[in-house]
Amino acid sequence: MRFSEVWKTSFKAIGKNKRRSFLTMIGLIIGVSAVITVFSIGRAFEDYASEFIGLDQFDGSVGYTFSAKDDAFSENGLNGFTEEDINTIESIPGVQKVSYYDNSRNGIKYADQTFDEIGNDGRWNCFKLLKDGGSTVVHGRSIQPSDYYNENPVVVIDQTAAKAIKKEEPASLIGQSIKIGGHLFEVVGIMKDRSGGTIVSTQEDYVVAELPENVFESYFNSEDRNMIQVKMNQTANVKSVSKEAENTLKKYGTWRELGSYKTEDLAGQVDQLRMLLTSITLLISVIGGISLFISGIGVMNMIYISVSERTKEIGVRRAMGGTKGNIMMQFLLEGISLTLVGGTIGYLIAMLLGFAISMFTPLSVRPDLFTVTLAFGLSVVIGIVFSWLPAKSAAKKDIVTLLR
């Protein structure tokens, strides 16, 4: 009997018991849709987190930080790493480039600074440096591109900072000047407070002020000069070169007597974060896979019932020359056909759920080759695994017993 004929017969057998087949498929539909939805959301979350944290932009550099023993070091405006330190490290064989740590993310720069009128209020005072338009404001106006081109010393502050400076009438700050690091900036707008403390927190979640990038850099330096990034040559042994650079700083660093130099294994931290995101996705997917196992039991039960109901049919086919392999193939294909139909419906439902989630969250859930392969692969595997024993028991039945 040809394979195509056996497959057609399988679909006919499923069609004869539509209600039972549908009820069996419900478990598989729920299982596949749950696994694909969770896995798609997990992958979308990985992409979202990678983009926000900047993992995709990481070039594998090794970081070094300087920690001063006395707070007076930073109060005096000293930089942890001098140009001499940078030149010394760049002379080490295997080092391609040394630069100060850049706080930019996705082309936008951030910097740490404080309002003179407030000082350190316990918050992370992250300033967002703009070239284009700024955030929506509740009072006044946003930062405009013209502020950047005209180098206007203007600033937009959040509501908490405005209340701290002028408790009674924060809105009256519009048009007045405040001091930031000893320099005067005109307050042109007051924006809502950022909501920090989300699952994936970045500088954006802690922005307290927005101002033109070139104006800020004319007064301050947006680079963190207490941290440098050392980029190695592709052929260099990263571990040995980074250790040599650390030892060089400890021996010849400009401020070695006033503090300590430490290595920040940025590459290792990024790899660990990527692994953590992937592990979370896989863990949740495995939990969702439990429903697939339960649905597989339902498929096995249906095939066993089908075998018991079609005892005479199996006997006639054996008497007409059908082999044990033909009988086994018949019921295997019934199970696979059932799970493929259920898996297809489950995948479509998962994608609809994914698109719905994308509409209400910043995640971008979309179909791809991997999820398609996963859905149909799971369906085929469940069909084979859970139909094997019923199909094998049908093939082993004695012809005489079958025809009685």
C-alpha positions in Angstrom: 0.0 0.0 0.0 1.4 3.4 -1.0 2.4 6.0 1.6 0.0 8.6 0.1 -3.0 6.1 0.4 -2.1 5.3 4.0 -2.0 9.0 4.8 -5.4 9.6 3.2 -6.8 6.7 5.1 -5.4 8.2 8.3 -7.2 11.5 7.7 -10.5 9.6 6.9 -10.2 7.7 10.2 -9.7 11.0 12.1 -12.7 12.5 10.2 -15.0 9.6 11.2 -14.7 10.6 14.9 -14.7 14.3 14.6 -15.8 15.1 18.2 -13.3 12.7 19.8 -10.5 13.9 17.5 -11.3 17.6 18.3 -11.4 17.0 22.0 -8.0 15.2 21.8 -6.6 18.0 19.8 -7.7 20.7 22.3 -4.9 19.6 24.7 -2.3 19.7 22.0 -3.6 23.1 20.7 -3.3 24.5 24.2 0.1 22.9 24.8 1.7 24.1 21.5 0.2 27.6 21.7 1.4 27.9 25.3 5.0 26.8 24.5 5.3 28.9 21.3 3.7 31.9 23.0 6.0 31.7 26.0 9.1 31.0 23.8 8.2 33.9 21.4 7.7 36.3 24.3 11.0 35.1 25.9 12.9 35.7 22.6 11.2 39.1 22.2 12.2 40.0 25.8 15.8 39.0 25.1 15.9 41.3 22.1 14.3 44.1 24.0 16.6 43.7 27.0 19.7 43.4 24.7 18.7 46.6 22.8 18.0 48.6 26.0 21.1 47.4 27.9 23.3 47.7 24.8 24.5 44.1 24.6 24.4 44.0 20.8 26.7 47.1 20.7 29.3 45.6 23.1 32.6 45.1 21.3 34.3 42.8 23.8 36.5 45.5 25.5 37.9 45.1 29.0 37.1 47.8 31.5 39.2 49.3 34.3 38.0 51.5 37.1 39.8 53.7 39.6 38.5 53.9 43.2 39.8 56.7 45.3 40.5 56.2 49.0 39.3 59.7 49.9 36.1 61.5 48.7 38.3 64.7 48.3 39.7 63.2 45.1 36.4 63.5 43.2 35.5 66.8 44.9 38.7 68.3 43.6 37.6 67.4 40.0 40.5 64.9 39.4 40.2 62.2 36.8 40.9 58.6 37.8 42.8 58.0 34.5 45.1 60.6 32.9 46.3 60.8 29.3 49.6 59.4 30.5 47.9 56.3 31.9 46.1 55.8 28.5 49.3 56.1 26.5 51.0 53.7 28.8 48.4 51.0 28.4 48.2 51.6 24.6 51.9 50.7 24.4 51.2 47.2 25.7 51.5 44.6 22.9 48.0 43.3 22.0 46.1 46.5 23.0 44.4 48.1 20.0 42.7 51.1 21.6 42.1 52.7 25.0 39.3 55.2 25.6 37.3 56.7 28.4 34.0 54.9 29.2 31.2 56.2 27.1 27.7 56.4 28.7 25.9 56.6 25.4 23.2 54.1 24.6 21.7 53.8 21.1 23.3 57.0 20.1 22.0 59.0 23.1 24.4 60.2 25.8 23.8 60.3 29.5 25.9 61.9 32.3 25.9 62.1 36.1 25.5 65.6 37.5 23.8 67.3 40.4 21.7 70.5 40.9 23.6 72.9 43.1 20.3 74.0 44.9 19.6 70.4 45.9 22.9 68.6 46.1 22.8 64.8 46.6 19.2 64.0 47.3 19.7 60.2 47.3 18.6 59.7 43.7 20.7 58.7 40.7 20.9 62.1 39.0 21.2 61.0 35.4 21.1 63.8 32.8 20.0 63.0 29.3 22.0 64.9 26.6 20.0 65.6 23.5 20.6 66.7 19.9 16.9 66.5 18.9 13.6 67.0 20.7 13.1 66.0 24.3 10.4 64.4 26.4 6.8 65.7 26.8 6.5 68.2 29.6 3.8 69.2 32.0 4.9 72.8 32.3 6.8 75.0 29.8 8.3 73.4 26.7 10.5 70.5 25.7 14.2 70.7 24.6 14.1 71.6 20.8 16.7 70.8 18.1 17.2 74.6 17.8 18.5 74.6 21.4 21.3 72.3 20.3 22.2 74.2 17.1 22.1 77.6 18.9 23.8 76.2 22.0 21.2 77.5 24.3 22.0 76.9 28.0 18.5 75.5 28.8 17.3 72.6 30.8 14.1 70.6 31.4 13.9 69.1 34.9 11.6 66.5 36.5 8.8 67.2 39.0 10.7 65.9 42.0 13.7 68.3 41.3 11.3 71.2 40.7 9.6 70.6 44.0 12.9 70.3 45.8 14.1 73.7 44.4 10.8 75.5 44.8 8.4 73.6 47.0 5.4 75.9 47.0 5.2 76.8 43.2 7.4 74.4 41.1 5.8 75.7 37.9 7.1 79.2 38.7 10.7 77.9 37.9 9.9 78.2 34.2 12.0 81.0 32.8 14.3 81.2 35.9 17.9 80.1 36.1 19.3 77.3 38.3 22.9 76.2 38.9 24.2 72.9 37.7 27.9 72.3 38.6 28.4 76.0 39.1 26.9 77.0 35.7 23.6 78.7 35.1 20.9 77.0 33.0 17.5 78.4 32.2 14.6 76.1 33.1 12.3 75.9 30.1 10.2 72.9 31.1 9.2 70.5 33.8 8.6 66.9 32.8 7.1 63.9 34.6 9.2 61.8 36.9 10.7 58.7 35.3 9.4 55.4 36.7 12.6 53.5 37.7 12.9 50.0 39.1 11.5 48.1 36.2 12.7 44.5 35.3 15.2 46.0 32.9 16.5 49.3 34.3 18.7 51.6 32.2 19.8 55.2 32.5 16.6 56.2 30.8 14.6 55.1 33.8 16.6 57.5 36.1 16.7 60.7 34.0 16.1 63.8 36.1 17.0 66.4 33.5 17.4 66.9 29.8 19.6 69.5 28.1 21.5 70.1 24.8 24.4 67.8 24.5 26.9 70.4 23.1 26.0 72.8 25.9 26.6 70.3 28.6 29.9 69.2 27.1 31.1 72.8 26.8 30.9 73.0 30.7 31.5 69.4 31.7 32.8 66.1 30.3 30.1 63.5 29.6 32.7 60.7 29.7 33.3 58.8 32.9 37.0 59.5 33.4 37.2 57.1 36.4 36.7 54.2 34.0 38.4 53.2 30.7 37.7 50.6 28.1 40.7 48.7 26.6 40.0 47.1 23.2 42.3 44.2 22.4 43.6 43.0 19.0 41.7 40.1 17.5 44.8 37.9 17.8 45.6 38.9 21.4 45.2 36.7 24.4 42.6 38.8 26.2 43.2 37.2 29.6 47.0 37.7 29.7 46.9 41.2 28.1 44.2 42.4 30.5 46.2 41.1 33.4 49.4 42.8 32.2 47.4 46.1 31.8 46.1 45.8 35.4 49.6 45.2 36.7 51.0 48.1 34.7 48.4 50.4 36.3 49.1 49.2 39.8 52.9 49.8 39.2 52.9 53.0 37.1 49.4 54.5 37.4 49.3 58.2 38.1 47.1 58.0 41.2 48.2 54.5 42.5 49.0 56.0 45.9 45.6 57.6 46.2 43.4 54.7 45.3 43.2 51.3 43.6 42.7 50.1 40.0 40.4 47.2 39.3 39.5 45.2 36.2 35.8 45.0 35.1 35.3 41.9 33.1 32.7 43.4 30.8 32.8 40.5 28.4 32.1 38.0 31.1 29.3 40.1 32.6 27.7 40.5 29.1 27.9 36.7 28.5 26.4 36.0 31.9 23.6 38.3 31.3 22.9 36.8 27.9 23.0 33.3 29.4 20.6 34.5 32.2 18.1 35.8 29.7 18.3 32.6 27.6 18.0 30.4 30.7 14.8 32.2 31.8 13.2 31.7 28.4 14.1 28.0 28.3 12.9 27.5 31.9 9.5 29.0 31.2 9.3 27.0 27.9 10.0 23.8 29.8 7.2 24.5 32.3 4.9 25.2 29.4 6.0 21.9 27.8 4.3 19.9 30.7 1.0 20.6 29.0 2.4 19.0 25.8 3.2 15.8 27.7 -0.4 15.7 29.1 -1.8 16.2 25.6 0.4 13.4 24.3 -1.2 11.0 26.8 -4.5 12.0 25.3 -3.3 11.2 21.8 -2.1 7.8 23.0 -5.4 7.1 24.6 -7.3 8.0 21.4 -5.1 5.7 19.3 -5.6 2.8 21.7 -9.3 3.3 21.5 -9.1 3.4 17.7 -7.2 0.2 17.6 -9.7 -1.6 19.8 -12.6 -0.3 17.7 -11.1 -1.4 14.4 -10.0 -4.9 15.3 -11.9 -6.5 12.4 -10.6 -3.9 10.0 -7.0 -4.7 11.0 -7.8 -8.5 10.7 -9.2 -8.1 7.2 -6.2 -6.0 6.1 -3.8 -8.6 7.4 -5.8 -11.4 5.7 -5.6 -9.4 2.4 -1.8 -9.3 2.6 -1.2 -6.3 4.7 2.1 -6.5 6.7 2.7 -5.7 10.3 4.6 -2.6 9.0 1.6 -1.4 7.1 -0.7 -1.7 10.1 1.9 0.1 12.3 2.4 2.8 9.7 -1.4 3.3 9.5 -1.8 4.1 13.2 1.4 6.1 13.4 0.3 8.3 10.6 -3.1 8.8 12.3 -1.3 10.0 15.5 1.0 12.3 13.5 -1.8 13.7 11.3 -3.8 14.5 14.5 -0.9 16.2 16.2 0.1 18.2 13.0 -3.4 19.6 12.7 -3.5 20.5 16.4 0.1 21.9 16.2 -0.8 24.1 13.2 -3.9 25.5 15.0 -1.9 26.0 18.2 0.9 27.9 16.3 -1.6 30.2 14.7 -3.2 30.9 18.1 0.2 31.6 19.6 1.0 34.1 16.9 -2.3 35.9 17.3 -1.5 36.1 21.1 2.0 37.3 20.3 0.7 40.1 18.0 -1.8 41.1 20.7 0.9 41.3 23.3 3.1 43.4 20.9 0.3 46.0 20.6 0.2 46.6 24.4 3.9 46.2 25.4 7.3 47.3 24.0 8.0 43.7 23.1 8.1 42.7 19.4 6.7 39.2 19.0 6.9 37.9 15.4 6.9 34.6 13.7 10.3 33.2 12.5 11.7 30.0 11.1 12.8 28.7 14.5 9.3 29.0 16.1 7.7 27.4 13.0 10.2 24.5 13.1 9.7 24.2 16.8 5.9 24.0 16.6 5.8 21.4 13.8 8.8 19.5 15.2 7.0 19.2 18.6 3.8 18.0 16.8 5.6 15.3 14.9 7.6 14.1 17.9 4.5 13.9 20.0 2.7 12.1 17.3 5.4 9.5 16.9 6.3 9.0 20.6 2.7 8.7 21.9 1.4 6.7 18.9 4.2 4.2 18.8 3.0 1.8 21.5 -0.7 1.7 20.3 0.5 1.2 16.7 2.9 -1.6 17.8 0.2 -3.4 19.7 -2.1 -3.3 16.7 0.6 -4.7 14.4 1.4 -7.6 16.9 -2.2 -8.9 17.1 -2.8 -12.4 15.8 -4.8 -12.6 12.5 -7.0 -15.5 13.8 -7.8 -13.6 17.0 -8.6 -10.5 15.0 -11.1 -12.3 12.6 -13.0 -14.1 15.4 
